């Protein structure tokens, strides 16, 4: 398996070729009905393009080893079947974040039809193990669940309030985990 503690390489700069390649790849997978993963090295060379199932993509140890220091992007197709605010889709799962650390990615990205989510490795490396990420994610999830219950109790449990809580859920968890470890997390509307 790849290193779990993260390397010392980092930084947020992408080459123009890499940025263009990622943008093209994300537009091509954004509306796929199956999860697709794509990765590029710092020069914009394609390292991986793999189709998965409706909710995940599986990787071999050899594929994971090739991804170190890459920018890895994938789609979250569940948003395709949603309407209204839920069509925004979800941010990262704990599997996404532990994968980023385990593979020592430079950046992990996820796209939905309307949003792009990103977590970047700090210049000094991820600084944590996948097990630490999972523990932090679990703590954040418990906190966010309490926050969402409090919100729903305050505004009432309607379809709209559930939708708002649901769409905020993974975004808020990812933000808490990123803040705990000093990672750069962002999300932007397409």
MARDREN-869049 format. One line per field, with one value per residue: chain; x, y, z of N, C-alpha, C, CB in turn; residue number from 0; residue in one letter. Coordinates in steps of 0.1 Angstrom, whole numbers, plus 5000, padded with zeros to 4 digits. Glycine has a CB too. Example, Ala and Ser with C-alpha at 12.3 -4.5 7.8 and 13.67 -1.06 7.14 Angstrom:
# MARDREN-869049
c <- c(A | A)
nxx <- c(5132 | 5128)
nyy <- c(4943 | 4978)
nzz <- c(5078 | 5071)
caxx <- c(5123 | 5137)
cayy <- c(4955 | 4989)
cazz <- c(5078 | 5071)
cxx <- c(5132 | 5129)
cyy <- c(4967 | 5000)
czz <- c(5078 | 5079)
cbxx <- c(5113 | 5141)
cbyy <- c(4955 | 4994)
cbzz <- c(5090 | 5057)
k <- c(0 | 1)
r <- c(A | S)
END
This chain:
# MARDREN-869049
c <- c(A | A | A | A | A | A | A | A | A | A | A | A | A | A | A | A | A | A | A | A | A | A | A | A | A | A | A | A | A | A | A | A | A | A | A | A | A | A | A | A | A | A | A | A | A | A | A | A | A | A | A | A | A | A | A | A | A | A | A | A | A | A | A | A | A | A | A | A | A | A | A | A | A | A | A | A | A | A | A | A | A | A | A | A | A | A | A | A | A | A | A | A | A | A | A | A | A | A | A | A | A | A | A | A | A | A | A | A | A | A | A | A | A | A | A | A | A | A | A | A | A | A | A | A | A | A | A | A | A | A | A | A | A | A | A | A | A | A | A | A | A | A | A | A | A | A | A | A | A | A | A | A | A | A | A | A | A | A | A | A | A | A | A | A | A | A | A | A | A | A | A | A | A | A | A | A | A | A | A | A | A | A | A | A | A | A | A | A | A | A)
nxx <- c(5008 | 5003 | 5021 | 5010 | 5013 | 5017 | 5035 | 5062 | 5059 | 5039 | 5018 | 4999 | 4998 | 4990 | 5000 | 4994 | 4986 | 4978 | 4957 | 4939 | 4935 | 4922 | 4899 | 4886 | 4882 | 4866 | 4843 | 4835 | 4828 | 4810 | 4782 | 4778 | 4762 | 4774 | 4800 | 4831 | 4866 | 4894 | 4928 | 4956 | 4991 | 5016 | 5024 | 5003 | 4997 | 4978 | 4971 | 4952 | 4920 | 4891 | 4862 | 4835 | 4810 | 4776 | 4780 | 4807 | 4842 | 4866 | 4900 | 4932 | 4961 | 4984 | 4974 | 4967 | 4993 | 5004 | 4992 | 5003 | 5010 | 4994 | 4967 | 4935 | 4903 | 4868 | 4834 | 4803 | 4776 | 4751 | 4737 | 4725 | 4699 | 4684 | 4664 | 4658 | 4673 | 4688 | 4700 | 4725 | 4743 | 4767 | 4795 | 4827 | 4831 | 4840 | 4855 | 4865 | 4883 | 4901 | 4912 | 4925 | 4946 | 4958 | 4967 | 4983 | 4977 | 4980 | 4958 | 4924 | 4894 | 4859 | 4831 | 4798 | 4767 | 4764 | 4783 | 4818 | 4840 | 4869 | 4899 | 4930 | 4963 | 4985 | 5015 | 5035 | 5027 | 5000 | 5000 | 4986 | 4973 | 4953 | 4935 | 4934 | 4921 | 4896 | 4887 | 4885 | 4866 | 4844 | 4839 | 4833 | 4811 | 4792 | 4790 | 4779 | 4755 | 4742 | 4740 | 4724 | 4700 | 4693 | 4689 | 4667 | 4648 | 4644 | 4635 | 4615 | 4604 | 4603 | 4599 | 4615 | 4633 | 4645 | 4658 | 4676 | 4692 | 4702 | 4718 | 4737 | 4751 | 4774 | 4792 | 4796 | 4808 | 4831 | 4844 | 4849 | 4867 | 4888 | 4895 | 4904 | 4928 | 4942 | 4939 | 4933 | 4902 | 4876 | 4847 | 4828 | 4804 | 4795)
nyy <- c(4988 | 5023 | 5051 | 5061 | 5083 | 5106 | 5125 | 5149 | 5166 | 5191 | 5218 | 5240 | 5246 | 5240 | 5227 | 5244 | 5227 | 5205 | 5216 | 5222 | 5196 | 5184 | 5200 | 5194 | 5166 | 5165 | 5178 | 5159 | 5137 | 5146 | 5142 | 5115 | 5084 | 5065 | 5060 | 5076 | 5077 | 5098 | 5106 | 5128 | 5135 | 5159 | 5171 | 5170 | 5146 | 5117 | 5094 | 5076 | 5064 | 5054 | 5034 | 5029 | 5016 | 5024 | 5039 | 5038 | 5033 | 5008 | 5000 | 4986 | 4976 | 4983 | 5003 | 5023 | 5028 | 5042 | 5066 | 5085 | 5118 | 5129 | 5147 | 5138 | 5131 | 5126 | 5116 | 5122 | 5105 | 5103 | 5127 | 5131 | 5120 | 5136 | 5165 | 5201 | 5216 | 5194 | 5185 | 5196 | 5178 | 5157 | 5163 | 5151 | 5116 | 5096 | 5075 | 5086 | 5106 | 5091 | 5076 | 5095 | 5102 | 5077 | 5071 | 5091 | 5115 | 5146 | 5162 | 5158 | 5156 | 5161 | 5159 | 5171 | 5174 | 5202 | 5213 | 5215 | 5200 | 5201 | 5189 | 5197 | 5186 | 5196 | 5215 | 5202 | 5176 | 5152 | 5145 | 5127 | 5095 | 5071 | 5059 | 5078 | 5098 | 5086 | 5084 | 5111 | 5119 | 5104 | 5116 | 5143 | 5137 | 5129 | 5153 | 5170 | 5157 | 5162 | 5190 | 5192 | 5180 | 5198 | 5221 | 5212 | 5208 | 5234 | 5248 | 5233 | 5201 | 5197 | 5189 | 5207 | 5217 | 5193 | 5187 | 5209 | 5204 | 5179 | 5184 | 5200 | 5184 | 5165 | 5184 | 5200 | 5182 | 5175 | 5200 | 5204 | 5182 | 5189 | 5214 | 5205 | 5191 | 5210 | 5212 | 5223 | 5231 | 5233 | 5244 | 5249 | 5265 | 5254)
nzz <- c(5000 | 4996 | 5012 | 5044 | 5059 | 5045 | 5022 | 5019 | 4998 | 4984 | 4980 | 4960 | 4934 | 4900 | 4868 | 4837 | 4817 | 4832 | 4847 | 4826 | 4816 | 4838 | 4840 | 4816 | 4819 | 4842 | 4833 | 4815 | 4831 | 4849 | 4846 | 4845 | 4850 | 4866 | 4889 | 4882 | 4881 | 4877 | 4872 | 4872 | 4866 | 4877 | 4854 | 4837 | 4826 | 4819 | 4844 | 4853 | 4845 | 4853 | 4853 | 4875 | 4897 | 4906 | 4929 | 4937 | 4930 | 4926 | 4934 | 4925 | 4944 | 4929 | 4912 | 4930 | 4940 | 4919 | 4920 | 4937 | 4946 | 4927 | 4911 | 4918 | 4906 | 4908 | 4902 | 4918 | 4914 | 4925 | 4928 | 4904 | 4904 | 4919 | 4928 | 4931 | 4959 | 4966 | 4944 | 4943 | 4954 | 4971 | 4993 | 5004 | 5014 | 5042 | 5031 | 5008 | 5018 | 5034 | 5014 | 4999 | 5017 | 5021 | 4995 | 4992 | 4977 | 4959 | 4957 | 4962 | 4944 | 4939 | 4918 | 4910 | 4892 | 4896 | 4913 | 4925 | 4945 | 4967 | 4983 | 4994 | 4998 | 5024 | 5022 | 5038 | 5038 | 5044 | 5071 | 5088 | 5096 | 5077 | 5095 | 5116 | 5101 | 5097 | 5124 | 5131 | 5112 | 5121 | 5146 | 5137 | 5122 | 5142 | 5156 | 5136 | 5131 | 5155 | 5153 | 5130 | 5139 | 5159 | 5143 | 5127 | 5147 | 5155 | 5131 | 5122 | 5110 | 5079 | 5044 | 5030 | 5050 | 5057 | 5033 | 5031 | 5054 | 5048 | 5025 | 5035 | 5052 | 5046 | 5036 | 5058 | 5076 | 5062 | 5062 | 5090 | 5095 | 5077 | 5088 | 5113 | 5107 | 5092 | 5065 | 5031 | 5022 | 4997 | 4980 | 4951 | 4931 | 4899)
caxx <- c(5000 | 5010 | 5024 | 4998 | 5015 | 5018 | 5049 | 5065 | 5056 | 5026 | 5016 | 4986 | 4999 | 4988 | 5004 | 4983 | 4982 | 4971 | 4944 | 4930 | 4931 | 4913 | 4887 | 4880 | 4878 | 4854 | 4831 | 4831 | 4823 | 4801 | 4768 | 4778 | 4753 | 4782 | 4812 | 4843 | 4878 | 4905 | 4940 | 4967 | 5003 | 5018 | 5026 | 4990 | 4997 | 4968 | 4975 | 4941 | 4907 | 4885 | 4847 | 4831 | 4796 | 4767 | 4784 | 4821 | 4852 | 4876 | 4913 | 4942 | 4973 | 4993 | 4968 | 4969 | 5007 | 5007 | 4985 | 5010 | 5013 | 4985 | 4954 | 4925 | 4890 | 4858 | 4821 | 4793 | 4764 | 4738 | 4730 | 4717 | 4686 | 4678 | 4659 | 4659 | 4686 | 4695 | 4708 | 4739 | 4751 | 4774 | 4809 | 4835 | 4828 | 4853 | 4863 | 4872 | 4894 | 4911 | 4918 | 4935 | 4957 | 4964 | 4974 | 4992 | 4973 | 4982 | 4945 | 4912 | 4883 | 4846 | 4822 | 4784 | 4762 | 4764 | 4794 | 4831 | 4846 | 4883 | 4907 | 4944 | 4973 | 4993 | 5029 | 5043 | 5020 | 4987 | 5002 | 4978 | 4970 | 4938 | 4928 | 4931 | 4910 | 4883 | 4883 | 4881 | 4853 | 4833 | 4836 | 4827 | 4797 | 4784 | 4787 | 4770 | 4742 | 4735 | 4737 | 4713 | 4688 | 4690 | 4684 | 4654 | 4639 | 4642 | 4628 | 4605 | 4608 | 4596 | 4607 | 4625 | 4643 | 4653 | 4667 | 4687 | 4701 | 4709 | 4728 | 4748 | 4756 | 4788 | 4800 | 4800 | 4817 | 4844 | 4850 | 4854 | 4879 | 4898 | 4900 | 4912 | 4941 | 4949 | 4938 | 4926 | 4889 | 4868 | 4836 | 4824 | 4793 | 4800)
cayy <- c(5000 | 5036 | 5056 | 5066 | 5096 | 5117 | 5130 | 5163 | 5174 | 5196 | 5230 | 5240 | 5250 | 5230 | 5232 | 5248 | 5214 | 5197 | 5223 | 5220 | 5182 | 5181 | 5206 | 5186 | 5153 | 5168 | 5181 | 5146 | 5127 | 5153 | 5137 | 5101 | 5077 | 5056 | 5068 | 5075 | 5083 | 5102 | 5112 | 5134 | 5139 | 5174 | 5176 | 5168 | 5132 | 5109 | 5083 | 5067 | 5067 | 5041 | 5034 | 5021 | 5013 | 5036 | 5046 | 5037 | 5027 | 5000 | 5001 | 4976 | 4982 | 4989 | 5015 | 5032 | 5032 | 5051 | 5079 | 5094 | 5132 | 5132 | 5153 | 5128 | 5136 | 5116 | 5122 | 5117 | 5105 | 5103 | 5140 | 5131 | 5116 | 5146 | 5178 | 5212 | 5218 | 5181 | 5183 | 5200 | 5166 | 5157 | 5165 | 5138 | 5106 | 5092 | 5067 | 5096 | 5113 | 5081 | 5072 | 5106 | 5101 | 5064 | 5071 | 5103 | 5124 | 5160 | 5168 | 5150 | 5164 | 5154 | 5167 | 5167 | 5183 | 5217 | 5217 | 5209 | 5199 | 5199 | 5190 | 5197 | 5181 | 5207 | 5214 | 5193 | 5163 | 5150 | 5145 | 5118 | 5082 | 5069 | 5056 | 5091 | 5105 | 5079 | 5088 | 5125 | 5120 | 5099 | 5127 | 5154 | 5133 | 5130 | 5167 | 5175 | 5151 | 5170 | 5203 | 5191 | 5178 | 5211 | 5230 | 5207 | 5211 | 5249 | 5253 | 5223 | 5190 | 5197 | 5185 | 5217 | 5217 | 5181 | 5189 | 5218 | 5197 | 5168 | 5189 | 5206 | 5174 | 5161 | 5196 | 5205 | 5172 | 5177 | 5213 | 5201 | 5174 | 5197 | 5224 | 5198 | 5187 | 5221 | 5209 | 5233 | 5225 | 5243 | 5239 | 5260 | 5262 | 5252)
cazz <- c(5000 | 4996 | 5025 | 5051 | 5067 | 5035 | 5018 | 5021 | 4987 | 4985 | 4972 | 4954 | 4920 | 4890 | 4855 | 4828 | 4810 | 4842 | 4850 | 4815 | 4816 | 4849 | 4837 | 4806 | 4825 | 4851 | 4825 | 4808 | 4840 | 4858 | 4845 | 4843 | 4859 | 4873 | 4894 | 4874 | 4887 | 4867 | 4879 | 4864 | 4873 | 4877 | 4840 | 4830 | 4820 | 4825 | 4852 | 4856 | 4841 | 4856 | 4855 | 4886 | 4898 | 4908 | 4941 | 4940 | 4921 | 4933 | 4929 | 4929 | 4950 | 4918 | 4907 | 4941 | 4941 | 4908 | 4922 | 4946 | 4942 | 4916 | 4913 | 4916 | 4906 | 4905 | 4903 | 4928 | 4905 | 4932 | 4926 | 4891 | 4906 | 4929 | 4923 | 4940 | 4965 | 4967 | 4931 | 4946 | 4956 | 4984 | 4994 | 5005 | 5024 | 5049 | 5022 | 4999 | 5025 | 5038 | 5002 | 4996 | 5026 | 5018 | 4982 | 4992 | 4966 | 4961 | 4958 | 4958 | 4940 | 4936 | 4910 | 4909 | 4881 | 4898 | 4923 | 4925 | 4959 | 4966 | 4995 | 4990 | 5008 | 5028 | 5017 | 5046 | 5038 | 5050 | 5085 | 5095 | 5090 | 5073 | 5108 | 5122 | 5093 | 5100 | 5137 | 5130 | 5104 | 5129 | 5156 | 5130 | 5119 | 5154 | 5159 | 5126 | 5133 | 5166 | 5148 | 5121 | 5147 | 5166 | 5133 | 5124 | 5158 | 5155 | 5120 | 5119 | 5101 | 5067 | 5033 | 5027 | 5060 | 5056 | 5021 | 5035 | 5064 | 5041 | 5015 | 5043 | 5061 | 5042 | 5034 | 5071 | 5081 | 5055 | 5067 | 5103 | 5094 | 5071 | 5098 | 5124 | 5102 | 5085 | 5050 | 5024 | 5016 | 4990 | 4971 | 4943 | 4921 | 4885)
cxx <- c(5009 | 5012 | 5011 | 5000 | 5016 | 5032 | 5051 | 5062 | 5041 | 5024 | 5003 | 4986 | 4998 | 4994 | 4992 | 4977 | 4974 | 4958 | 4934 | 4925 | 4920 | 4899 | 4879 | 4874 | 4866 | 4842 | 4826 | 4825 | 4812 | 4786 | 4767 | 4769 | 4761 | 4794 | 4824 | 4854 | 4888 | 4916 | 4950 | 4979 | 5005 | 5020 | 5013 | 4989 | 4986 | 4974 | 4965 | 4929 | 4899 | 4870 | 4844 | 4816 | 4788 | 4772 | 4799 | 4829 | 4862 | 4889 | 4922 | 4953 | 4982 | 4987 | 4969 | 4983 | 5011 | 5001 | 4992 | 5013 | 5004 | 4973 | 4943 | 4912 | 4880 | 4844 | 4813 | 4779 | 4751 | 4730 | 4721 | 4702 | 4678 | 4673 | 4660 | 4673 | 4695 | 4703 | 4722 | 4748 | 4759 | 4789 | 4816 | 4830 | 4841 | 4861 | 4871 | 4885 | 4905 | 4918 | 4929 | 4947 | 4965 | 4972 | 4983 | 4989 | 4977 | 4969 | 4935 | 4901 | 4870 | 4837 | 4808 | 4779 | 4764 | 4776 | 4807 | 4836 | 4861 | 4889 | 4921 | 4953 | 4982 | 5008 | 5038 | 5036 | 5007 | 4989 | 4994 | 4977 | 4956 | 4930 | 4924 | 4920 | 4897 | 4878 | 4878 | 4868 | 4842 | 4829 | 4829 | 4812 | 4788 | 4780 | 4777 | 4756 | 4735 | 4731 | 4725 | 4700 | 4684 | 4683 | 4669 | 4644 | 4635 | 4632 | 4616 | 4610 | 4599 | 4604 | 4618 | 4636 | 4651 | 4663 | 4679 | 4697 | 4709 | 4720 | 4740 | 4756 | 4771 | 4797 | 4805 | 4810 | 4831 | 4851 | 4856 | 4867 | 4890 | 4904 | 4908 | 4926 | 4948 | 4949 | 4930 | 4913 | 4882 | 4857 | 4831 | 4813 | 4800 | 4797)
cyy <- c(5013 | 5041 | 5062 | 5079 | 5108 | 5121 | 5144 | 5172 | 5179 | 5208 | 5229 | 5243 | 5238 | 5236 | 5236 | 5235 | 5206 | 5203 | 5221 | 5206 | 5179 | 5187 | 5198 | 5173 | 5155 | 5171 | 5168 | 5136 | 5133 | 5147 | 5122 | 5095 | 5066 | 5064 | 5065 | 5082 | 5086 | 5108 | 5116 | 5137 | 5154 | 5180 | 5175 | 5155 | 5124 | 5096 | 5072 | 5072 | 5054 | 5043 | 5025 | 5018 | 5026 | 5044 | 5045 | 5032 | 5020 | 5001 | 4990 | 4984 | 4989 | 5002 | 5026 | 5037 | 5042 | 5065 | 5089 | 5107 | 5136 | 5141 | 5143 | 5134 | 5125 | 5123 | 5115 | 5116 | 5105 | 5116 | 5140 | 5128 | 5125 | 5158 | 5188 | 5213 | 5206 | 5178 | 5188 | 5188 | 5167 | 5159 | 5151 | 5129 | 5103 | 5083 | 5076 | 5101 | 5103 | 5076 | 5082 | 5105 | 5088 | 5064 | 5083 | 5113 | 5138 | 5167 | 5158 | 5159 | 5155 | 5164 | 5162 | 5176 | 5198 | 5221 | 5209 | 5211 | 5196 | 5199 | 5188 | 5193 | 5193 | 5204 | 5204 | 5179 | 5163 | 5151 | 5136 | 5105 | 5080 | 5066 | 5069 | 5099 | 5099 | 5083 | 5102 | 5127 | 5115 | 5110 | 5138 | 5150 | 5133 | 5144 | 5173 | 5170 | 5159 | 5184 | 5203 | 5188 | 5191 | 5221 | 5225 | 5209 | 5226 | 5253 | 5244 | 5213 | 5189 | 5192 | 5194 | 5217 | 5205 | 5182 | 5198 | 5211 | 5186 | 5173 | 5195 | 5196 | 5170 | 5173 | 5200 | 5195 | 5174 | 5189 | 5211 | 5193 | 5182 | 5207 | 5217 | 5195 | 5198 | 5218 | 5221 | 5227 | 5236 | 5236 | 5251 | 5256 | 5262 | 5264)
czz <- c(5000 | 5010 | 5031 | 5057 | 5057 | 5033 | 5022 | 5010 | 4988 | 4975 | 4965 | 4939 | 4910 | 4877 | 4847 | 4821 | 4820 | 4845 | 4839 | 4814 | 4826 | 4846 | 4826 | 4811 | 4834 | 4843 | 4818 | 4818 | 4849 | 4858 | 4843 | 4854 | 4868 | 4878 | 4885 | 4881 | 4876 | 4876 | 4869 | 4872 | 4872 | 4864 | 4832 | 4823 | 4827 | 4832 | 4853 | 4851 | 4842 | 4859 | 4867 | 4886 | 4901 | 4920 | 4945 | 4929 | 4930 | 4926 | 4933 | 4937 | 4940 | 4914 | 4918 | 4942 | 4930 | 4910 | 4931 | 4940 | 4930 | 4921 | 4909 | 4916 | 4903 | 4907 | 4913 | 4921 | 4912 | 4931 | 4914 | 4893 | 4915 | 4922 | 4934 | 4946 | 4966 | 4955 | 4932 | 4947 | 4969 | 4982 | 4996 | 5016 | 5031 | 5040 | 5012 | 5006 | 5030 | 5025 | 4998 | 5004 | 5023 | 5005 | 4981 | 4980 | 4969 | 4963 | 4954 | 4955 | 4937 | 4928 | 4910 | 4897 | 4883 | 4907 | 4920 | 4939 | 4958 | 4980 | 4990 | 5001 | 5011 | 5023 | 5025 | 5047 | 5045 | 5066 | 5094 | 5088 | 5085 | 5086 | 5115 | 5115 | 5097 | 5114 | 5137 | 5123 | 5113 | 5140 | 5149 | 5127 | 5131 | 5157 | 5149 | 5128 | 5144 | 5161 | 5139 | 5129 | 5154 | 5155 | 5129 | 5135 | 5159 | 5144 | 5116 | 5109 | 5089 | 5056 | 5030 | 5037 | 5060 | 5044 | 5025 | 5044 | 5056 | 5032 | 5023 | 5050 | 5057 | 5040 | 5048 | 5078 | 5075 | 5060 | 5081 | 5103 | 5088 | 5081 | 5109 | 5119 | 5094 | 5070 | 5044 | 5017 | 5009 | 4983 | 4964 | 4933 | 4907 | 4877)
cbxx <- c(4991 | 5002 | 5035 | 4993 | 5028 | 5010 | 5052 | 5080 | 5057 | 5022 | 5028 | 4977 | 5012 | 4973 | 5013 | 4987 | 4994 | 4980 | 4947 | 4937 | 4943 | 4918 | 4889 | 4890 | 4890 | 4857 | 4834 | 4843 | 4834 | 4800 | 4762 | 4792 | 4742 | 4787 | 4815 | 4840 | 4884 | 4899 | 4946 | 4962 | 5015 | 5030 | 5037 | 4989 | 5010 | 4958 | 4980 | 4940 | 4906 | 4892 | 4840 | 4834 | 4793 | 4753 | 4776 | 4822 | 4859 | 4871 | 4920 | 4947 | 4981 | 4994 | 4953 | 4965 | 5016 | 5001 | 4972 | 5023 | 5027 | 4980 | 4952 | 4927 | 4888 | 4859 | 4814 | 4792 | 4765 | 4740 | 4740 | 4723 | 4685 | 4689 | 4644 | 4649 | 4684 | 4686 | 4701 | 4740 | 4761 | 4772 | 4813 | 4849 | 4823 | 4850 | 4854 | 4863 | 4888 | 4905 | 4908 | 4928 | 4953 | 4954 | 4963 | 5007 | 4958 | 4989 | 4944 | 4908 | 4886 | 4839 | 4827 | 4775 | 4748 | 4752 | 4789 | 4841 | 4838 | 4890 | 4903 | 4948 | 4982 | 4994 | 5036 | 5044 | 5030 | 4980 | 5000 | 4964 | 4974 | 4937 | 4936 | 4944 | 4913 | 4884 | 4894 | 4892 | 4855 | 4838 | 4850 | 4835 | 4798 | 4791 | 4800 | 4776 | 4743 | 4745 | 4749 | 4715 | 4691 | 4702 | 4693 | 4655 | 4646 | 4655 | 4637 | 4592 | 4608 | 4591 | 4598 | 4619 | 4637 | 4644 | 4659 | 4682 | 4693 | 4698 | 4722 | 4742 | 4748 | 4787 | 4792 | 4787 | 4812 | 4843 | 4839 | 4843 | 4876 | 4893 | 4888 | 4905 | 4939 | 4963 | 4932 | 4935 | 4880 | 4877 | 4824 | 4835 | 4782 | 4794)
cbyy <- c(5000 | 5047 | 5067 | 5056 | 5094 | 5129 | 5128 | 5165 | 5166 | 5200 | 5232 | 5251 | 5256 | 5226 | 5222 | 5258 | 5206 | 5196 | 5238 | 5224 | 5173 | 5187 | 5221 | 5183 | 5147 | 5179 | 5191 | 5140 | 5122 | 5167 | 5144 | 5095 | 5070 | 5044 | 5064 | 5081 | 5074 | 5112 | 5102 | 5146 | 5131 | 5177 | 5168 | 5179 | 5125 | 5104 | 5087 | 5064 | 5073 | 5035 | 5030 | 5027 | 5003 | 5032 | 5042 | 5027 | 5039 | 4985 | 5015 | 4968 | 4971 | 4979 | 5013 | 5026 | 5020 | 5046 | 5076 | 5087 | 5133 | 5120 | 5167 | 5116 | 5148 | 5104 | 5121 | 5125 | 5093 | 5100 | 5151 | 5121 | 5102 | 5150 | 5176 | 5210 | 5224 | 5170 | 5190 | 5210 | 5164 | 5143 | 5175 | 5142 | 5093 | 5085 | 5058 | 5107 | 5120 | 5069 | 5070 | 5120 | 5101 | 5053 | 5073 | 5099 | 5123 | 5166 | 5181 | 5139 | 5172 | 5148 | 5169 | 5171 | 5180 | 5221 | 5215 | 5215 | 5189 | 5209 | 5178 | 5211 | 5170 | 5208 | 5228 | 5198 | 5152 | 5137 | 5159 | 5124 | 5070 | 5057 | 5046 | 5099 | 5103 | 5064 | 5086 | 5134 | 5111 | 5086 | 5132 | 5157 | 5119 | 5123 | 5175 | 5172 | 5136 | 5171 | 5209 | 5180 | 5167 | 5218 | 5229 | 5192 | 5207 | 5256 | 5254 | 5230 | 5177 | 5212 | 5183 | 5231 | 5219 | 5169 | 5195 | 5231 | 5191 | 5161 | 5199 | 5216 | 5161 | 5153 | 5207 | 5206 | 5158 | 5177 | 5224 | 5194 | 5161 | 5204 | 5231 | 5185 | 5175 | 5222 | 5196 | 5240 | 5219 | 5252 | 5233 | 5267 | 5273 | 5240)
cbzz <- c(5012 | 4988 | 5024 | 5061 | 5075 | 5040 | 5004 | 5026 | 4974 | 4999 | 4962 | 4961 | 4917 | 4888 | 4848 | 4818 | 4805 | 4855 | 4852 | 4802 | 4817 | 4862 | 4832 | 4794 | 4834 | 4861 | 4814 | 4801 | 4849 | 4855 | 4833 | 4845 | 4852 | 4864 | 4909 | 4859 | 4898 | 4857 | 4889 | 4857 | 4868 | 4886 | 4834 | 4820 | 4820 | 4814 | 4866 | 4871 | 4826 | 4868 | 4842 | 4900 | 4909 | 4910 | 4953 | 4953 | 4912 | 4934 | 4932 | 4917 | 4958 | 4907 | 4904 | 4955 | 4940 | 4895 | 4928 | 4952 | 4938 | 4909 | 4906 | 4926 | 4896 | 4915 | 4889 | 4941 | 4897 | 4947 | 4926 | 4882 | 4911 | 4939 | 4919 | 4951 | 4979 | 4970 | 4920 | 4958 | 4945 | 4991 | 5006 | 5008 | 5017 | 5062 | 5014 | 4994 | 5037 | 5045 | 4990 | 4998 | 5041 | 5018 | 4971 | 4993 | 4963 | 4948 | 4949 | 4969 | 4927 | 4949 | 4896 | 4922 | 4878 | 4904 | 4937 | 4914 | 4968 | 4958 | 5005 | 4984 | 5002 | 5043 | 5018 | 5060 | 5043 | 5046 | 5089 | 5098 | 5100 | 5063 | 5117 | 5123 | 5078 | 5099 | 5147 | 5123 | 5092 | 5136 | 5162 | 5118 | 5113 | 5166 | 5159 | 5112 | 5137 | 5178 | 5140 | 5111 | 5158 | 5172 | 5120 | 5120 | 5172 | 5154 | 5108 | 5113 | 5109 | 5063 | 5021 | 5025 | 5074 | 5054 | 5010 | 5042 | 5075 | 5032 | 5006 | 5052 | 5060 | 5029 | 5028 | 5080 | 5078 | 5040 | 5067 | 5112 | 5085 | 5058 | 5104 | 5128 | 5093 | 5090 | 5047 | 5013 | 5027 | 4981 | 4979 | 4936 | 4922 | 4878)
k <- c(0 | 1 | 2 | 3 | 4 | 5 | 6 | 7 | 8 | 9 | 10 | 11 | 12 | 13 | 14 | 15 | 16 | 17 | 18 | 19 | 20 | 21 | 22 | 23 | 24 | 25 | 26 | 27 | 28 | 29 | 30 | 31 | 32 | 33 | 34 | 35 | 36 | 37 | 38 | 39 | 40 | 41 | 42 | 43 | 44 | 45 | 46 | 47 | 48 | 49 | 50 | 51 | 52 | 53 | 54 | 55 | 56 | 57 | 58 | 59 | 60 | 61 | 62 | 63 | 64 | 65 | 66 | 67 | 68 | 69 | 70 | 71 | 72 | 73 | 74 | 75 | 76 | 77 | 78 | 79 | 80 | 81 | 82 | 83 | 84 | 85 | 86 | 87 | 88 | 89 | 90 | 91 | 92 | 93 | 94 | 95 | 96 | 97 | 98 | 99 | 100 | 101 | 102 | 103 | 104 | 105 | 106 | 107 | 108 | 109 | 110 | 111 | 112 | 113 | 114 | 115 | 116 | 117 | 118 | 119 | 120 | 121 | 122 | 123 | 124 | 125 | 126 | 127 | 128 | 129 | 130 | 131 | 132 | 133 | 134 | 135 | 136 | 137 | 138 | 139 | 140 | 141 | 142 | 143 | 144 | 145 | 146 | 147 | 148 | 149 | 150 | 151 | 152 | 153 | 154 | 155 | 156 | 157 | 158 | 159 | 160 | 161 | 162 | 163 | 164 | 165 | 166 | 167 | 168 | 169 | 170 | 171 | 172 | 173 | 174 | 175 | 176 | 177 | 178 | 179 | 180 | 181 | 182 | 183 | 184 | 185 | 186 | 187 | 188 | 189)
r <- c(X | X | X | X | X | X | X | X | X | X | X | X | X | X | X | X | X | X | X | X | X | X | X | X | X | X | X | X | X | X | X | X | X | X | X | X | X | X | X | X | X | X | X | X | X | X | X | X | X | X | X | X | X | X | X | X | X | X | X | X | X | X | X | X | X | X | X | X | X | X | X | X | X | X | X | X | X | X | X | X | X | X | X | X | X | X | X | X | X | X | X | X | X | X | X | X | X | X | X | X | X | X | X | X | X | X | X | X | X | X | X | X | X | X | X | X | X | X | X | X | X | X | X | X | X | X | X | X | X | X | X | X | X | X | X | X | X | X | X | X | X | X | X | X | X | X | X | X | X | X | X | X | X | X | X | X | X | X | X | X | X | X | X | X | X | X | X | X | X | X | X | X | X | X | X | X | X | X | X | X | X | X | X | X | X | X | X | X | X | X)
END
